[in-house]
């Protein structure tokens, strides 16, 4: 599935629906990106922000709550703010196959839609902001992450941040951050964990998990 930075969220939501249908009992969801192939290394506004990475999660059917809800959105009207306008096909380059971004426009759009997705997720599950124990956002940049935390009234101590070490690994950023927080014991049984992302295209979404 190609949903760029929202890819892992889209993958989790899709796997969850297949499993709820009863057709499947297990699913492997992988988020992976190789941004180094599409960066203009002379453009310091983009090349220092992105990284390569991969992460995965295994889902299994259970009587426990697990994924409580997922919420997906897309709007192609804003595609020009963050895109790769060229292509490579059969070894032939067409256009400019490198990432281009309007940083200011992306920031404003991301903060707006992530605010809305938080409200949508809480309302769907009849929860208050204080019920969220951990926020694991797509690791776009620290300002967007801080804005999401403020929307939840949440201390940054309850936000899993890896962007300072991994950069923005797009669809890989949430599973990488999730893996770190599970391994070091921050996330514990019974906690509510909110995953959220926004990516070029534009796509955005959330998954709320009861651990």
Protein Blocks (a to p, Z undefined) as FASTA:
>chain_A
ZZhjmmmmmmmmmmmmmmmnomambdcddddddfklmccfklmklmmmpccddddddddd
dfbfkjmbdcddddfklmmmpccfbdceehiaehjabdcddfklmmmmmmmmmmmmmmmm
mmmnopafklpmbdcddffbfmlmmmmmmmnopafklpccfklmnopnhjmmmmmmmmmm
mmnomacghiacddddddehiacddddddZZ
